[in-house]
Amino acid sequence: MGGTAILIAVAFGIATLIAVWVSIAVASSTLSRGPMDEQKAAHRERNWLLIVIAFLVVLLFATIFFIPYGKTAPKNSQVVNVTGYQFGWLLSASTVKANVPVEFVLRSRDVNHDFAVYDSKGVYLFQIGVVPNYTQKLVHTFTKPGRYDILCLEYCGVGHHLMETHFEVVP
Amino acid sequence: MRETARRLTLQYVVASTLILLASGLLGVLIRDSQANLGRLGDNTWYALMTAHGLGAFLGWAGFAVMGFAFWVLQELGFELRRFGLAMARLTWWLMVVGVAGVLVSTLAMHFAGSWVFLYPIPFHSAGEWGKWATAIFLSSVLLVGLSIVTWCLSILDTVIGPGLHAVKGSLLNRLGVAMGFGYLWPKRFATGAKPVPYAVIPLTVIAIDMIIATLPLAVLLVEMIVQTFAPSVHVSPLLAKNVLWWFGHPVVYLLLFPAVAIYYHLVPKLANRKLVAGNVIAIAWVIAVIANVFVFAHHVYLDYPTGTVQASINTAMQPITFALTIPSALSLYSLAFTIYRSDWKWTGASTALFLGLVSWLIAGLSGVVNATIAFDTVIHNTLWIVGHFHHMALLNIGFAIFAAIYYFLPDLTGKPLYSDAMAKWHIWLTFVFGMINSALWMWQGLEGAPRRFSILPDRYMTLAQAAIPFVIALGLTQLLFVYNIVQTMRGAKKKPRAVATAEAMFLLAAIAAAIGLFVVGFFLGRDTAPSKGGGGETPAVTTTTAATATTATTTGAAAAAAGKEVFTQNCGACHTLKDAGTSGKVGPNLDATMPTKAKALLRLNAGKGAMPSFKGTLTPAQIQAVATYVSQVAGSSG
């Protein structure tokens, strides 16, 4: 599991525990029925709205700077041309150097594909959709030498799961 | 008129429940196959996936909530009028014929383009399905799309009717009243009676949105049907992708919003108090009606071709998607406080409603993860998404449907529910097994497991197999539901609690025993079965019985030698392969494409483009041998 995946697992796990706790509190409250100020609760819904908005705004500003768009390749990049087709990948180079940025220039020959790279331990690294008739670019710097595997993550036909290949990162 | 609505709703419930059983079974089959339990062929697997997706999502959940919308409106005093009723009946037929067409084109005619039929995949079948399968599939989806539009018209005609107590207002004014504007601007959107019931608001919102969402897809579908027979007609794949999700996101809310109407209607009834809602809840629905049709691009966060505006569109989607969580957040607040310390009795229906709300909350939280671009880069197109939407569709929307069935069926049939105890067992077990089912998927997704793979990479196999007992249990639990419903409709005498519980326990014990025997039998059978050779082997190996095939699969070296001979004689003229000393230029250079054995088998059997199928020319054993050979040597001496 990659770093972001662990972050998601922890955050979602904590949020789920809180959700379960709230659910149990509401469920058990029905066993001890009693008066509740319905009007007050209805009125306070406004406060809840503000809390939700505040939470969403914080999350938005905490994450929006980590979008994958608009990255341009530095001049010393190694360019790898990638062509996706039913059902395989053609790479213009089978080895790249570690610690030098790689610019993947991706095209599709037929349908939508999705270029996803996993490291030698099977840990997912990144992906980008490959739309036919368009060119897409993705820059990544590999730090660890070794074998990297490629899968297709956009359903592209009955051989979708066979679209695998690999390349080497050398020191 | 109550009688008309009653019969209509019952028709929707019966048809959608039958579709649930069929598509649920397909779901269990494809999941088992992934875990190597009853392995299906690739085409069959993806065709079943296509049928399961459309069937369960629209044919069951969508269809069922569409039907209950009429009943909720009837109970709130909104009678179907002549136009509304005609549209409601047309909707039923369009949906039934559409779903039938989807089943025929996938199960019988091998269409396997997935339910999103992402343009231009229907026209690139790799020889697996023909033009007619594509045409019938696309036409069937078009019928389903039209059924959504006619349903929307039926709902809109009903909500602006006399039930609104605002018939004197203009059309727009009445629509505003039905959307709950009266809570925000009481003077402008005044009614002759109290303000509109809360349950009417989400129905009006979705009826407006689904017309806007569906029409562009209908145009695309017509274009695609034309393109099936006239390949020179085409559109931009990027535009088509956006149009698909322009429909594909709101259609999720075609399920959710009517389910919310069920919650808004039933939860206060069962809690014996009014919905605890402030006027801000009307603001949430104003946000919903606008944001819902603009969030489509969060499904294409990771498509951003160079030189297009897609990246900017995608970035704008994160705040809009966040805004769309507000209707859910406020609804959950109101529904939770309606239940809080109330006179809530735990019946089958109320348990389903409560656990449905719990699922809505938790699945909503995983939805926030999906909505966040920085997180989506990790879980996009993985099994996390599959876990998320099964959680939402089965355990939230599905539970609103189950609650509505358990609560309304006595009214709809005029017969008491056969057993409430059995209903509770059904709900609790579905909740537990469904949660485990989704949790395992989400875990696999965080580990990078791709969605829509008939065969997952080996590293995900352990969890895929661990899920199987729960998946089968989840499927079998639905028998409690079916048995209860059938007994109710037959008018079987209502059983005392103890008897019904014993009956349910007996059914469950039988189910558990069956699963136990099945699993034990499977693993014993697998251990004693002949071993299948190395990784990457396909089931085709076990079906070849010729003597040469045995040699080919047992000794790799012999296979390679036999394969080399077949290759030079049959393939070398078109393909370059250094090991065989061939340099054909017609087809791809195999040293560059380095096909896996499975892919070579696919090509040899099905052909592609200029390459013919070798099914008749070569024996199965020869095909095996040449595929083994090519996968072993391609690229190796290059």
Interface residues (C-beta under 8 A of the other chain):
Chain A: M1 G2 T4 A5 I6 I8 A9 A11 F12 A15 T16 A19 V20 V22 S23 V26 A27 S29 T30 S32 R33 G34 P35 M36 E38 A41 A42 H43 R44 E45 R46 W48 L49 V52 I53 L56 L59 L60 T63 I64 F66 I67 P68 Y69 G70 Q86 F87 G88 L90 D110 V111 N112 D114 A116 Y118 G122 V123 Y124 F126 Q127 I128 G129 V131 P132 N133 Y134 T135 Q136 K137 L151 C152 L153 E154 Y155 C156 G157 V158 G159 H160 H161 L162 E164 T165
Chain B: D42 N43 Y46 A112 G113 S114 V116 L118 P120 I121 H124 S125 A126 E128 S236 P237 L238 K241 R273 K274 V276 A277 G278 V280 I281 I283 A284 V300 L302 D303 Y304 P305 T306 G307 T308 A311 N314 T315 Q318 P319 F322 A323 T325 I326 A329 L330 Y333 S334 A336 F337 I339 Y340 R341 S342 D343 W344 W346 F354 L357 V358 L361 I362 L365 S366 V368 V369 T372 I373 A374 F375 T377 V378 I379 H380 N381 T382 W443 L446 E447 G448 P450 R451 R452 F453 S454 I455 L456 P457 R459 A592 T593 M594 P595 T596 A598 K599 L602 K608
